[in-house]
Amino acid sequence: GPYSIGPAATILLVVVRSIQGLSVGGEMVGSMLYMVENVPERWKAVVSCVPMASAISGTGMGYLVSTIITALLSEEARVLWGWRLAFGLGVPAGLVGFMFRSCLHESHTFSSAIKKFGARHQNQHPFFYAMKNEPAALFVLSALLAVLCGFYSS
C-alpha cells in the first residue's frame, strides 16, 4: 500500500538502531567520566556505577512497557497503533535527558586537559591529531568500538 516502504524499512530500522546504540555507548562512558571527575574521592566508585545501573534499569523498563502493552492490547491493536506507545513514552525521557545534557558544563579536569593538549599541539583538535599522528591506534580503537558496542545496538 501507500504506507509501506518494504525492505527499506528493515534496513532503516537496523541503521537507526545502530546509531542509537553507538550514541548510548558513547554517552554512557562520557557520563561515567563526568560523574567521577566531579565528586569527592570517597564517592568515585559508587558514582561510577550509576550510568550502568541506569542503563540496565532502562532496559528493564523497556521490557516492562513491552509486557504491559502486550498484555493490554490485542495483536491487531499492537500492529496497527500500539507499537507507537513505547515511542511516545520515550519522548519525555528523551527531553529530560536532552535538558540535563545541554545544561552541563565540562568538568575542570577535562577543561584543563584540553587546554594543555591545545597548548602542546597548536590548538589542533584531538581527533585530527590522532588521525595524523596515530592512525594505527585510531583504527584499533575504532575496530574495538565496532565490536564491543554491539551490545548497545542489539
C-alpha positions as CSV (number, residue, x, y, z in Angstrom):
1,G,0.0,0.0,0.0
2,P,0.9,3.7,0.0
3,Y,2.2,3.4,3.6
4,S,4.7,0.6,3.0
5,I,8.3,1.1,2.2
6,G,9.0,-2.6,2.0
7,P,12.5,-4.0,2.7
8,A,13.8,-0.4,3.1
9,A,12.0,-0.4,6.5
10,T,14.2,-3.2,7.8
11,I,17.4,-1.6,6.6
12,L,16.3,1.8,8.0
13,L,15.5,0.2,11.4
14,V,18.9,-1.5,11.6
15,V,20.8,1.7,10.7
16,V,18.8,3.9,13.1
17,R,19.1,1.3,15.9
18,S,22.9,1.0,15.3
19,I,23.3,4.8,15.5
20,Q,21.2,4.9,18.7
21,G,23.3,2.1,20.2
22,L,26.6,3.7,19.5
23,S,25.3,7.0,20.9
24,V,24.2,5.3,24.1
25,G,27.6,3.6,24.4
26,G,29.4,6.9,23.9
27,E,27.2,8.8,26.3
28,M,27.5,6.1,29.0
29,V,31.3,6.3,29.1
30,G,31.2,10.1,28.9
31,S,28.7,10.2,31.8
32,M,30.8,7.9,33.9
33,L,33.9,10.1,33.4
34,Y,31.9,13.3,34.0
35,M,30.4,12.0,37.2
36,V,33.8,10.6,38.5
37,E,35.5,13.9,37.7
38,N,33.0,15.9,39.7
39,V,32.7,14.1,43.0
40,P,35.0,13.7,46.1
41,E,37.4,10.8,46.1
42,R,35.4,8.7,48.5
43,W,32.4,8.7,46.2
44,K,34.1,7.9,42.9
45,A,33.5,4.1,43.0
46,V,29.8,4.4,43.9
47,V,29.1,7.2,41.5
48,S,30.8,5.4,38.6
49,C,28.2,2.6,38.8
50,V,25.2,4.9,38.3
51,P,25.3,5.1,34.5
52,M,25.5,1.4,34.1
53,A,22.7,0.8,36.7
54,S,20.6,3.4,34.9
55,A,21.2,1.7,31.5
56,I,20.2,-1.7,32.9
57,S,17.2,-0.1,34.6
58,G,16.2,1.5,31.3
59,T,16.4,-1.9,29.6
60,G,14.2,-3.4,32.3
61,M,11.7,-0.5,31.9
62,G,11.6,-1.2,28.2
63,Y,10.8,-4.9,28.9
64,L,8.1,-3.8,31.4
65,V,6.5,-1.4,29.0
66,S,6.5,-4.1,26.3
67,T,5.0,-6.6,28.6
68,I,2.2,-4.2,29.7
69,I,1.4,-3.3,26.0
70,T,1.4,-6.9,25.1
71,A,-0.9,-7.8,28.0
72,L,-3.4,-4.9,27.4
73,L,-3.7,-4.8,23.7
74,S,-4.7,-7.3,21.1
75,E,-2.2,-8.4,18.5
76,E,-4.2,-6.4,15.8
77,A,-4.1,-3.2,18.0
78,R,-0.4,-3.6,18.7
79,V,0.4,-3.9,15.0
80,L,-1.9,-1.0,13.9
81,W,-1.0,1.6,16.6
82,G,0.1,0.0,19.9
83,W,3.8,-0.2,19.0
84,R,3.8,3.6,18.9
85,L,3.0,3.8,22.7
86,A,6.5,2.9,23.7
87,F,8.0,5.6,21.4
88,G,5.5,8.1,22.8
89,L,6.6,7.2,26.4
90,G,10.2,7.7,25.4
91,V,9.7,11.3,24.2
92,P,9.5,12.8,27.8
93,A,12.5,10.7,28.8
94,G,14.5,12.0,25.8
95,L,13.5,15.6,26.6
96,V,14.7,15.3,30.2
97,G,17.9,13.7,29.0
98,F,18.4,16.5,26.5
99,M,17.7,19.1,29.2
100,F,20.3,17.6,31.5
101,R,22.9,17.2,28.7
102,S,22.5,20.7,27.5
103,C,22.8,22.3,31.0
104,L,26.0,20.6,32.0
105,H,29.4,22.3,31.7
106,E,32.7,20.5,31.1
107,S,34.4,19.3,34.2
108,H,37.5,21.2,35.4
109,T,39.6,18.1,34.8
110,F,38.5,17.8,31.2
111,S,38.9,21.5,30.5
112,S,42.4,21.6,31.9
113,A,43.4,18.5,29.9
114,I,42.1,20.0,26.7
115,K,43.8,23.3,27.4
116,K,47.1,21.5,28.0
117,F,46.7,19.4,24.8
118,G,45.9,22.5,22.8
119,A,49.0,24.3,24.1
120,R,51.2,21.3,23.2
121,H,49.7,20.7,19.8
122,Q,49.0,24.2,18.3
123,N,45.3,24.0,19.2
124,Q,44.7,21.1,16.9
125,H,41.6,19.0,17.7
126,P,42.5,15.7,19.4
127,F,40.7,13.6,16.8
128,F,42.6,15.2,13.9
129,Y,45.8,14.9,15.8
130,A,45.2,11.2,16.3
131,M,44.3,10.8,12.6
132,K,47.5,12.4,11.6
133,N,49.9,11.0,14.2
134,E,48.4,7.8,15.5
135,P,46.3,6.3,12.6
136,A,47.0,2.7,13.7
137,A,45.9,3.3,17.2
138,L,42.8,5.1,15.9
139,F,42.0,2.2,13.7
140,V,42.4,-0.3,16.5
141,L,40.1,1.8,18.8
142,S,37.5,2.1,16.0
143,A,37.6,-1.7,15.5
144,L,37.2,-2.3,19.2
145,L,34.3,0.2,19.3
146,A,32.5,-1.6,16.5
147,V,32.9,-5.0,18.2
148,L,32.3,-4.0,21.8
149,C,29.4,-1.7,21.2
150,G,27.3,-4.5,19.6
151,F,25.6,-4.9,23.0
152,Y,24.1,-1.4,22.7
153,S,22.8,-1.8,19.2
154,S,21.2,-5.1,19.6
